[in-house]
């Protein structure tokens, strides 16, 4: 049970951390709507591109 919990936590952390580390989603400097929108846009854009790459490889 502990191993499953650790694996789930690692997957969740990677899900949020990969777009930030790749530079697609910059961490917002303040809580303005523009900053949050750019973060979410970069985050979603990263995962859309990742899915396109994975599906084209199949």
PDB file of N, CA, C and O in Angstrom:
ATOM      1  N   UNK A   1       0.819  -1.188   0.000  1.00  0.00           N
ATOM      2  CA  UNK A   1       0.000   0.000   0.000  1.00  0.00           C
ATOM      3  C   UNK A   1       0.864   1.254   0.000  1.00  0.00           C
ATOM      4  O   UNK A   1       0.515   2.232  -0.662  1.00  0.00           O
ATOM      5  N   UNK A   2       1.963   1.255   0.711  1.00  0.00           N
ATOM      6  CA  UNK A   2       2.823   2.432   0.761  1.00  0.00           C
ATOM      7  C   UNK A   2       3.488   2.684  -0.586  1.00  0.00           C
ATOM      8  O   UNK A   2       3.677   3.836  -0.976  1.00  0.00           O
ATOM      9  N   UNK A   3       3.841   1.630  -1.291  1.00  0.00           N
ATOM     10  CA  UNK A   3       4.508   1.784  -2.582  1.00  0.00           C
ATOM     11  C   UNK A   3       3.550   2.405  -3.592  1.00  0.00           C
ATOM     12  O   UNK A   3       3.950   3.262  -4.380  1.00  0.00           O
ATOM     13  N   UNK A   4       2.294   1.982  -3.576  1.00  0.00           N
ATOM     14  CA  UNK A   4       1.305   2.541  -4.499  1.00  0.00           C
ATOM     15  C   UNK A   4       1.119   4.032  -4.223  1.00  0.00           C
ATOM     16  O   UNK A   4       1.013   4.826  -5.158  1.00  0.00           O
ATOM     17  N   UNK A   5       1.079   4.413  -2.961  1.00  0.00           N
ATOM     18  CA  UNK A   5       0.933   5.818  -2.595  1.00  0.00           C
ATOM     19  C   UNK A   5       2.115   6.637  -3.089  1.00  0.00           C
ATOM     20  O   UNK A   5       1.934   7.737  -3.611  1.00  0.00           O
ATOM     21  N   UNK A   6       3.304   6.119  -2.931  1.00  0.00           N
ATOM     22  CA  UNK A   6       4.513   6.821  -3.379  1.00  0.00           C
ATOM     23  C   UNK A   6       4.503   6.963  -4.896  1.00  0.00           C
ATOM     24  O   UNK A   6       4.839   8.026  -5.418  1.00  0.00           O
ATOM     25  N   UNK A   7       4.127   5.920  -5.602  1.00  0.00           N
ATOM     26  CA  UNK A   7       4.083   5.971  -7.065  1.00  0.00           C
ATOM     27  C   UNK A   7       3.064   6.997  -7.537  1.00  0.00           C
ATOM     28  O   UNK A   7       3.334   7.751  -8.472  1.00  0.00           O
ATOM     29  N   UNK A   8       1.895   7.037  -6.902  1.00  0.00           N
ATOM     30  CA  UNK A   8       0.864   8.006  -7.278  1.00  0.00           C
ATOM     31  C   UNK A   8       1.360   9.427  -7.023  1.00  0.00           C
ATOM     32  O   UNK A   8       1.144  10.309  -7.855  1.00  0.00           O
ATOM     33  N   UNK A   9       2.010   9.661  -5.905  1.00  0.00           N
ATOM     34  CA  UNK A   9       2.532  10.993  -5.608  1.00  0.00           C
ATOM     35  C   UNK A   9       3.605  11.416  -6.605  1.00  0.00           C
ATOM     36  O   UNK A   9       3.644  12.578  -7.009  1.00  0.00           O
ATOM     37  N   UNK A  10       4.467  10.503  -7.003  1.00  0.00           N
ATOM     38  CA  UNK A  10       5.511  10.815  -7.988  1.00  0.00           C
ATOM     39  C   UNK A  10       4.886  11.159  -9.334  1.00  0.00           C
ATOM     40  O   UNK A  10       5.332  12.092 -10.001  1.00  0.00           O
ATOM     41  N   UNK A  11       3.870  10.426  -9.736  1.00  0.00           N
ATOM     42  CA  UNK A  11       3.200  10.704 -11.011  1.00  0.00           C
ATOM     43  C   UNK A  11       2.537  12.081 -10.972  1.00  0.00           C
ATOM     44  O   UNK A  11       2.613  12.830 -11.947  1.00  0.00           O
ATOM     45  N   UNK A  12       1.893  12.419  -9.865  1.00  0.00           N
ATOM     46  CA  UNK A  12       1.244  13.731  -9.739  1.00  0.00           C
ATOM     47  C   UNK A  12       2.284  14.848  -9.781  1.00  0.00           C
ATOM     48  O   UNK A  12       2.075  15.863 -10.446  1.00  0.00           O
ATOM     49  N   UNK A  13       3.391  14.671  -9.082  1.00  0.00           N
ATOM     50  CA  UNK A  13       4.447  15.690  -9.081  1.00  0.00           C
ATOM     51  C   UNK A  13       5.022  15.859 -10.484  1.00  0.00           C
ATOM     52  O   UNK A  13       5.234  16.987 -10.928  1.00  0.00           O
ATOM     53  N   UNK A  14       5.277  14.764 -11.185  1.00  0.00           N
ATOM     54  CA  UNK A  14       5.803  14.859 -12.547  1.00  0.00           C
ATOM     55  C   UNK A  14       4.807  15.523 -13.486  1.00  0.00           C
ATOM     56  O   UNK A  14       5.199  16.269 -14.382  1.00  0.00           O
ATOM     57  N   UNK A  15       3.523  15.257 -13.286  1.00  0.00           N
ATOM     58  CA  UNK A  15       2.486  15.858 -14.125  1.00  0.00           C
ATOM     59  C   UNK A  15       2.539  17.378 -14.046  1.00  0.00           C
ATOM     60  O   UNK A  15       2.356  18.057 -15.057  1.00  0.00           O
ATOM     61  N   UNK A  16       2.783  17.910 -12.874  1.00  0.00           N
ATOM     62  CA  UNK A  16       2.836  19.359 -12.712  1.00  0.00           C
ATOM     63  C   UNK A  16       4.235  19.926 -12.938  1.00  0.00           C
ATOM     64  O   UNK A  16       4.367  21.077 -13.353  1.00  0.00           O
ATOM     65  N   UNK A  17       5.264  19.156 -12.679  1.00  0.00           N
ATOM     66  CA  UNK A  17       6.631  19.674 -12.730  1.00  0.00           C
ATOM     67  C   UNK A  17       7.233  19.661 -14.134  1.00  0.00           C
ATOM     68  O   UNK A  17       8.038  20.534 -14.458  1.00  0.00           O
ATOM     69  N   UNK A  18       6.865  18.700 -14.968  1.00  0.00           N
ATOM     70  CA  UNK A  18       7.459  18.610 -16.308  1.00  0.00           C
ATOM     71  C   UNK A  18       7.229  19.857 -17.158  1.00  0.00           C
ATOM     72  O   UNK A  18       8.178  20.337 -17.779  1.00  0.00           O
ATOM     73  N   UNK A  19       6.011  20.406 -17.216  1.00  0.00           N
ATOM     74  CA  UNK A  19       5.840  21.635 -18.016  1.00  0.00           C
ATOM     75  C   UNK A  19       6.648  22.813 -17.474  1.00  0.00           C
ATOM     76  O   UNK A  19       7.115  23.652 -18.244  1.00  0.00           O
ATOM     77  N   UNK A  20       6.812  22.878 -16.159  1.00  0.00           N
ATOM     78  CA  UNK A  20       7.576  23.977 -15.561  1.00  0.00           C
ATOM     79  C   UNK A  20       9.050  23.817 -15.884  1.00  0.00           C
ATOM     80  O   UNK A  20       9.711  24.790 -16.247  1.00  0.00           O
ATOM     81  N   UNK A  21       9.574  22.607 -15.759  1.00  0.00           N
ATOM     82  CA  UNK A  21      10.992  22.379 -16.030  1.00  0.00           C
ATOM     83  C   UNK A  21      11.336  22.529 -17.504  1.00  0.00           C
ATOM     84  O   UNK A  21      12.459  22.905 -17.842  1.00  0.00           O
ATOM     85  N   UNK A  22      10.383  22.240 -18.387  1.00  0.00           N
ATOM     86  CA  UNK A  22      10.649  22.379 -19.820  1.00  0.00           C
ATOM     87  C   UNK A  22      10.624  23.836 -20.270  1.00  0.00           C
ATOM     88  O   UNK A  22      11.103  24.159 -21.357  1.00  0.00           O
ATOM     89  N   UNK A  23      10.073  24.711 -19.446  1.00  0.00           N
ATOM     90  CA  UNK A  23      10.015  26.120 -19.793  1.00  0.00           C
ATOM     91  C   UNK A  23       8.729  26.534 -20.472  1.00  0.00           C
ATOM     92  O   UNK A  23       8.569  27.708 -20.807  1.00  0.00           O
ATOM     93  N   UNK A  24       7.811  25.617 -20.686  1.00  0.00           N
ATOM     94  CA  UNK A  24       6.540  25.969 -21.324  1.00  0.00           C
ATOM     95  C   UNK A  24       5.618  26.722 -20.385  1.00  0.00           C
ATOM     96  O   UNK A  24       4.902  27.625 -20.817  1.00  0.00           O
ATOM     97  N   UNK A  25       5.623  26.368 -19.109  1.00  0.00           N
ATOM     98  CA  UNK A  25       4.752  27.013 -18.125  1.00  0.00           C
ATOM     99  C   UNK A  25       5.636  27.685 -17.082  1.00  0.00           C
ATOM    100  O   UNK A  25       6.238  27.019 -16.240  1.00  0.00           O
ATOM    101  N   UNK A  26       5.706  29.006 -17.149  1.00  0.00           N
ATOM    102  CA  UNK A  26       6.505  29.720 -16.154  1.00  0.00           C
ATOM    103  C   UNK A  26       5.684  29.930 -14.892  1.00  0.00           C
ATOM    104  O   UNK A  26       4.477  30.163 -14.958  1.00  0.00           O
ATOM    105  N   UNK A  27       6.334  29.846 -13.757  1.00  0.00           N
ATOM    106  CA  UNK A  27       5.651  30.012 -12.480  1.00  0.00           C
ATOM    107  C   UNK A  27       5.198  31.468 -12.362  1.00  0.00           C
ATOM    108  O   UNK A  27       5.996  32.384 -12.561  1.00  0.00           O
ATOM    109  N   UNK A  28       3.926  31.683 -12.041  1.00  0.00           N
ATOM    110  CA  UNK A  28       3.417  33.059 -11.956  1.00  0.00           C
ATOM    111  C   UNK A  28       4.128  33.861 -10.867  1.00  0.00           C
ATOM    112  O   UNK A  28       4.374  33.354  -9.773  1.00  0.00           O
ATOM    113  N   UNK A  29       4.456  35.112 -11.177  1.00  0.00           N
ATOM    114  CA  UNK A  29       5.099  35.987 -10.212  1.00  0.00           C
ATOM    115  C   UNK A  29       4.120  36.586  -9.230  1.00  0.00           C
ATOM    116  O   UNK A  29       4.466  36.855  -8.080  1.00  0.00           O
ATOM    117  N   UNK A  30       2.886  36.796  -9.688  1.00  0.00           N
ATOM    118  CA  UNK A  30       1.841  37.296  -8.796  1.00  0.00           C
ATOM    119  C   UNK A  30       0.536  36.603  -9.159  1.00  0.00           C
ATOM    120  O   UNK A  30       0.504  35.743 -10.039  1.00  0.00           O
ATOM    121  N   UNK A  31      -0.533  36.980  -8.482  1.00  0.00           N
ATOM    122  CA  UNK A  31      -1.804  36.292  -8.684  1.00  0.00           C
ATOM    123  C   UNK A  31      -2.713  37.127  -9.584  1.00  0.00           C
ATOM    124  O   UNK A  31      -3.899  37.297  -9.300  1.00  0.00           O
ATOM    125  N   UNK A  32      -2.148  37.639 -10.659  1.00  0.00           N
ATOM    126  CA  UNK A  32      -2.994  38.368 -11.610  1.00  0.00           C
ATOM    127  C   UNK A  32      -3.577  37.375 -12.616  1.00  0.00           C
ATOM    128  O   UNK A  32      -3.036  36.290 -12.830  1.00  0.00           O
ATOM    129  N   UNK A  33      -4.670  37.766 -13.212  1.00  0.00           N
ATOM    130  CA  UNK A  33      -5.346  36.887 -14.167  1.00  0.00           C
ATOM    131  C   UNK A  33      -4.451  36.582 -15.364  1.00  0.00           C
ATOM    132  O   UNK A  33      -4.471  35.467 -15.886  1.00  0.00           O
ATOM    133  N   UNK A  34      -3.677  37.554 -15.796  1.00  0.00           N
ATOM    134  CA  UNK A  34      -2.793  37.358 -16.946  1.00  0.00           C
ATOM    135  C   UNK A  34      -1.711  36.320 -16.642  1.00  0.00           C
ATOM    136  O   UNK A  34      -1.447  35.435 -17.456  1.00  0.00           O
ATOM    137  N   UNK A  35      -1.090  36.432 -15.474  1.00  0.00           N
ATOM    138  CA  UNK A  35      -0.031  35.487 -15.084  1.00  0.00           C
ATOM    139  C   UNK A  35      -0.578  34.068 -14.955  1.00  0.00           C
ATOM    140  O   UNK A  35       0.037  33.115 -15.433  1.00  0.00           O
ATOM    141  N   UNK A  36      -1.723  33.935 -14.314  1.00  0.00           N
ATOM    142  CA  UNK A  36      -2.332  32.613 -14.144  1.00  0.00           C
ATOM    143  C   UNK A  36      -2.739  32.040 -15.498  1.00  0.00           C
ATOM    144  O   UNK A  36      -2.564  30.847 -15.745  1.00  0.00           O
ATOM    145  N   UNK A  37      -3.278  32.880 -16.371  1.00  0.00           N
ATOM    146  CA  UNK A  37      -3.664  32.431 -17.703  1.00  0.00           C
ATOM    147  C   UNK A  37      -2.480  31.959 -18.527  1.00  0.00           C
ATOM    148  O   UNK A  37      -2.571  30.950 -19.226  1.00  0.00           O
ATOM    149  N   UNK A  38      -1.366  32.682 -18.451  1.00  0.00           N
ATOM    150  CA  UNK A  38      -0.165  32.257 -19.171  1.00  0.00           C
ATOM    151  C   UNK A  38       0.363  30.936 -18.625  1.00  0.00           C
ATOM    152  O   UNK A  38       0.830  30.088 -19.386  1.00  0.00           O
ATOM    153  N   UNK A  39       0.290  30.760 -17.305  1.00  0.00           N
ATOM    154  CA  UNK A  39       0.734  29.500 -16.696  1.00  0.00           C
ATOM    155  C   UNK A  39      -0.137  28.341 -17.161  1.00  0.00           C
ATOM    156  O   UNK A  39       0.376  27.301 -17.572  1.00  0.00           O
ATOM    157  N   UNK A  40      -1.445  28.516 -17.095  1.00  0.00           N
ATOM    158  CA  UNK A  40      -2.364  27.444 -17.499  1.00  0.00           C
ATOM    159  C   UNK A  40      -2.233  27.167 -18.996  1.00  0.00           C
ATOM    160  O   UNK A  40      -2.265  26.011 -19.418  1.00  0.00           O
ATOM    161  N   UNK A  41      -2.086  28.213 -19.793  1.00  0.00           N
ATOM    162  CA  UNK A  41      -1.909  28.030 -21.233  1.00  0.00           C
ATOM    163  C   UNK A  41      -0.640  27.259 -21.567  1.00  0.00           C
ATOM    164  O   UNK A  41      -0.656  26.382 -22.430  1.00  0.00           O
ATOM    165  N   UNK A  42       0.446  27.578 -20.897  1.00  0.00           N
ATOM    166  CA  UNK A  42       1.689  26.839 -21.107  1.00  0.00           C
ATOM    167  C   UNK A  42       1.585  25.405 -20.641  1.00  0.00           C
ATOM    168  O   UNK A  42       2.115  24.494 -21.278  1.00  0.00           O
ATOM    169  N   UNK A  43       0.906  25.208 -19.535  1.00  0.00           N
ATOM    170  CA  UNK A  43       0.716  23.874 -18.966  1.00  0.00           C
ATOM    171  C   UNK A  43      -0.093  22.990 -19.915  1.00  0.00           C
ATOM    172  O   UNK A  43       0.297  21.862 -20.217  1.00  0.00           O
ATOM    173  N   UNK A  44      -1.219  23.519 -20.376  1.00  0.00           N
ATOM    174  CA  UNK A  44      -2.082  22.757 -21.286  1.00  0.00           C
ATOM    175  C   UNK A  44      -1.396  22.564 -22.633  1.00  0.00           C
ATOM    176  O   UNK A  44      -1.483  21.490 -23.227  1.00  0.00           O
ATOM    177  N   UNK A  45      -0.720  23.590 -23.112  1.00  0.00           N
ATOM    178  CA  UNK A  45      -0.001  23.473 -24.379  1.00  0.00           C
ATOM    179  C   UNK A  45       1.070  22.398 -24.346  1.00  0.00           C
ATOM    180  O   UNK A  45       1.268  21.679 -25.324  1.00  0.00           O
ATOM    181  N   UNK A  46       1.764  22.290 -23.212  1.00  0.00           N
ATOM    182  CA  UNK A  46       2.796  21.258 -23.068  1.00  0.00           C
ATOM    183  C   UNK A  46       2.181  19.866 -23.196  1.00  0.00           C
ATOM    184  O   UNK A  46       2.694  19.017 -23.924  1.00  0.00           O
ATOM    185  N   UNK A  47       1.083  19.642 -22.486  1.00  0.00           N
ATOM    186  CA  UNK A  47       0.492  18.302 -22.501  1.00  0.00           C
ATOM    187  C   UNK A  47      -0.181  17.987 -23.827  1.00  0.00           C
ATOM    188  O   UNK A  47      -0.231  16.821 -24.220  1.00  0.00           O
ATOM    189  N   UNK A  48      -0.696  18.982 -24.527  1.00  0.00           N
ATOM    190  CA  UNK A  48      -1.255  18.736 -25.860  1.00  0.00           C
ATOM    191  C   UNK A  48      -0.145  18.321 -26.818  1.00  0.00           C
ATOM    192  O   UNK A  48      -0.302  17.370 -27.584  1.00  0.00           O
ATOM    193  N   UNK A  49       0.977  19.036 -26.774  1.00  0.00           N
ATOM    194  CA  UNK A  49       2.111  18.674 -27.628  1.00  0.00           C
ATOM    195  C   UNK A  49       2.667  17.299 -27.264  1.00  0.00           C
ATOM    196  O   UNK A  49       3.047  16.528 -28.145  1.00  0.00           O
ATOM    197  N   UNK A  50       2.714  16.994 -25.977  1.00  0.00           N
ATOM    198  CA  UNK A  50       3.201  15.680 -25.552  1.00  0.00           C
ATOM    199  C   UNK A  50       2.285  14.573 -26.057  1.00  0.00           C
ATOM    200  O   UNK A  50       2.763  13.536 -26.516  1.00  0.00           O
ATOM    201  N   UNK A  51       0.978  14.783 -25.977  1.00  0.00           N
ATOM    202  CA  UNK A  51       0.034  13.779 -26.472  1.00  0.00           C
ATOM    203  C   UNK A  51       0.131  13.622 -27.987  1.00  0.00           C
ATOM    204  O   UNK A  51       0.068  12.505 -28.501  1.00  0.00           O
ATOM    205  N   UNK A  52       0.285  14.744 -28.709  1.00  0.00           N
ATOM    206  CA  UNK A  52       0.452  14.665 -30.164  1.00  0.00           C
ATOM    207  C   UNK A  52       1.706  13.871 -30.519  1.00  0.00           C
ATOM    208  O   UNK A  52       1.685  13.056 -31.442  1.00  0.00           O
ATOM    209  N   UNK A  53       2.784  14.103 -29.797  1.00  0.00           N
ATOM    210  CA  UNK A  53       4.034  13.391 -30.054  1.00  0.00           C
ATOM    211  C   UNK A  53       3.880  11.907 -29.768  1.00  0.00           C
ATOM    212  O   UNK A  53       4.350  11.070 -30.538  1.00  0.00           O
ATOM    213  N   UNK A  54       3.221  11.579 -28.662  1.00  0.00           N
ATOM    214  CA  UNK A  54       3.030  10.167 -28.315  1.00  0.00           C
ATOM    215  C   UNK A  54       2.142   9.469 -29.337  1.00  0.00           C
ATOM    216  O   UNK A  54       2.426   8.339 -29.735  1.00  0.00           O
ATOM    217  N   UNK A  55       1.062  10.136 -29.769  1.00  0.00           N
ATOM    218  CA  UNK A  55       0.155   9.504 -30.717  1.00  0.00           C
ATOM    219  C   UNK A  55       0.760   9.378 -32.107  1.00  0.00           C
ATOM    220  O   UNK A  55       0.467   8.421 -32.823  1.00  0.00           O
ATOM    221  N   UNK A  56       1.594  10.323 -32.494  1.00  0.00           N
ATOM    222  CA  UNK A  56       2.226  10.223 -33.809  1.00  0.00           C
ATOM    223  C   UNK A  56       3.300   9.142 -33.827  1.00  0.00           C
ATOM    224  O   UNK A  56       3.615   8.601 -34.887  1.00  0.00           O
ATOM    225  N   UNK A  57       3.862   8.824 -32.670  1.00  0.00           N
ATOM    226  CA  UNK A  57       4.863   7.767 -32.603  1.00  0.00           C
ATOM    227  C   UNK A  57       4.226   6.382 -32.716  1.00  0.00           C
ATOM    228  O   UNK A  57       4.899   5.410 -33.057  1.00  0.00           O
ATOM    229  N   UNK A  58       2.950   6.298 -32.433  1.00  0.00           N
ATOM    230  CA  UNK A  58       2.265   5.013 -32.551  1.00  0.00           C
ATOM    231  C   UNK A  58       1.943   4.758 -33.991  1.00  0.00           C
ATOM    232  O   UNK A  58       1.361   3.724 -34.320  1.00  0.00           O
TER     233      UNK A  58
END
